[in-house]
Amino acid sequence: MERSPQTELAIEMRGVAVGALRDQTLVVVEEINWQVFATDYWVIAGLQGAGKSDFLMMTGGLMPPLAGTYKLFGEEMPIFEDARLKQRLRMGLVFETGQLFNQLTVAENIALPLRYHQNLGKPEARERVQPILEALELGPLADSTPGAIGRNWQKRVGLARALVLKPELLVVDGPLTGLDLRHISWWQRFLNDLSRGHPLLEGKPMTMVVTAADLRPWKDSARHFAILKEKRLSILGSWSQIERGSQELVHELLAT
């Protein structure tokens, strides 16, 4: 996709180092120099233990970089101040495990950002949630609790919750991990629809950053690819560039 000279820079990292969630003094990725422009669709792969989740949690603003600078839509991250919260909410974060509240129903989990950030009452929040329940095929599960539904559906509820505030940028940790083939196909199709412009977002193309264990399932969806290996983020380019490449780290992840 061609970018216009006016395309907004959604993510900019310069010399960034990422700490581990379990021990933020432990460096798992360093010297990240990376730009994500509005409407880009990135997939970042890495073997187990490469730091994919740590990297995405830092990108999601849950912890600060250990070094360097990270800007989200031009604002220094992480953003914790109430005065800058509107800028932070331009990004939605989807956890690999869903991170749902078991004492709340599916519909209540999805409505939580509306109740917390927009102070909506239950009836108004439920009305806003209904189109998302329908679009993500979660309607029949709306009054169930997370413990009563399978992991396939729990992950989808996590996505619904991230979409309820209609962010411009979606950051998704390992969406295909642990899913059966039917749900894998759904995620690939739905994220592709979001990238191009989904009715839930008034047809506006969404900026996407996704982590994965394998690049291959994304070759027909994402437009930009990178790999985390040996504490470095290596930019690979488009799929056609990957196929032409001969880097050892590419072959390691693409090996059959």
N, C-alpha and C positions, 0 to 999 in steps of 0.2 A: 504493500500500500504506500503510495506516494505521500510524503508529508509536505504540507505547505510551510513556508518560512515562519508563519505565525503559530505553528503547532506548539501547544503548551508542554513544558517539561514537567512530568508528573513526579518522577523520582530522580534525584541526582545524588550520587555518592562519590566522595573523593577521599582516597586514602583511608577508607573505613575498615576497622577491625571489629569482628563480632565475637562476643563471649558466649560461653555455654549457659543455657538457662539454669542448669543445676549448679554452676559455679562460674559466675560472671568474671572471675579473674583469669579463667582459662580461655585462651584465644583459640577459636575453631576455624575462623576464616580471617584473612588480613589483606591489606592493600587492595580493597575493592574500589575500582573506578568504573562506574556504571551509570548509564542514563536510560530512563524509560520515558518515552514521549506519550502524550495522550493518544489513546486508541491502539497503542502497541499491544501485542499479545506475546508474552514471554513464557517459555517453559525452562526451568532450571533443574537439571538432573544431577544425581550424585548417588554413589553407593551408600549403603547403610553406614552411619557414623561419619559421613562427610560434612555434617553440619547444616543440612537442608532446613530442618525445623528451627534451629537456632537462628539461622540467617533470616528466615521468614518472620520469626517472632520479633527480631530487631527491626525488620522492615515494617512490621505491623505496629511498631511503636511501643511494644511492651517492655523493652529495655533499651538503654542508650548504647550507641556504639562505644567501644573501648578506645577508639582513636578515629581521627578524621571527622568529616562533616557529612551529614545526611539531611537533605532538604526534600520535603513533601510539598509539591506545588509551590515551591519557593520559600517555604517556611521551615525553619530549623526544627529537626526532630531530635528526641521525642517530644511530643506535645502533651503536657499534663495540665496546663493552666486552663481554667474555665474560659478565660477571655479568648483563647485560641481554639477552643473545642470545635467550633464550626469547621475550621480547616482540617482538623484531625478526622472529622466524620465524613470527609470527602472520600475516605478509604474504608472499605469493608474487609474484615478479616474472617476467614473460615479455617477453623482448627481441624487437624486431621481426625481427631476423635469426636468432633462435634462440640464438646465441652458444654453439655446441656445441664440444666438444673432438674434433678429428678423429682423434686417436689412440685414442679409446675407441669402443666399439660404441654403438648406440642404447640398449640396455639398461643399459650401464655409465654413459652420460651421465645417464640418468634416475635411476639408483641413487646418483649422486655425493653428493647431500645426505644420504642415509641413511648412507653410508660416512663422510662428513666430520663431520656433526653428531651422529650417533647411534652412531658407531663400530661399525657392523654389518659382519660378515664377508660375503664375496661370496655364499655360498649363501643366507643369511638376507635379504640385500638383494635378491637376484634373486627370492626368493619374494614379497617385499613389492611388487616392481615388476610382477609378472605381471598382477594385476588392472587396473593402469593401462594396460599394453600392450594388453590386450584391450578395455578401454573406449574407448581412443583409436584402435583398429584398427591398432596398430603391431606386433602379434605377428609377422607375416611379416618384419618389418624388424629384429627385435630384435638379431640378430648382425651386421647391416650397420654400416658406419661412415658418419658423416654425409655424407662426400664421395661416397658411392655412392648416395645417395637424393636426390630432387628437393627444391626449396625448399618446396613444399607440405607435404612430410612433415617436413622439418627444423623448420619452425615448430611443427608439432604435437608434435615431440619436446621442444622448449623448453617448451611448455605442460605436458607430462607431468612434466618435471623440476620445474616449479614446484608441481605438485600433490602430489608424492610425500610431502611432510611434512604434508599436509592443513592448509593455512593457512585462516584465516578470511576474509582479504581477498586478492583477486587483482588485481594491477595489470598491464595488458596493453598493450604498445606496438604500435599499428598492426597488429592481427591479420589484417585483410583485405588488407593491402598486398601486391601481387604474386601473389595467388592466383587460380586458375581458379575458375569458377562453382561446380563441385561442392564444392570445399574451402571456398569462401566460405559456402555453405549449411550445411556441416557446422559451421563455427566459430560461426555465428550460433545454430544449434540447440544446440550443446554448451554454449556460454557461458550461454545461457538456462536450460538444465537445471541448470548449476552455481548460477546465481542463485536458482533455485527450491528446489534441494536435490537433489543427485545421490547415488546409492548409494555412490559412491566416498568421499563425505564423510558417510556415515551419514544421508543425507537432510537435513543441516543447510543452510539457505540461506546462500549465500556473498555477501559484499560485493564489488562489482565496480567497477573504474575502468578504462575503455578509452579509448584515443585513436584518432582516425579522421580521414581527409581529408574525409569527407562524412557528415553526420548521417542522411541518408535511409535507408540500409540498416538502421539501428538503431531505426527508429520503432516497431516492434512488439516490441522487446526491452527496451531501456533505459527507465528511469522518470525520469531526470534528465539534462538536457543543458546543455552550456556550450560556449563558443567562446573560443579564444585568438586575439586580434588586437590589433595595435599595443601589445604588451607588457602587455596586460590580460587577465584571465580574466573573461569576462562570463557570468553565470549566466542561462540561458534558461528554466529550469523544465521542465515536462512537454512532451510532443509537442503536446498540444492548445493549450498556451500559445504554442508556437512558431508553430503554424498561424494563431493569432490575431494574432501580433506583426507589426510593420511595420518593425522595425529594419533598417537598411541592411546591417549585418553578417550578419544572418540570411539575407536575400535573396541575399547574395553567395555563401553556401555552399549554398543550396538552389536556386540558379538552374539551369535545365535547358539 
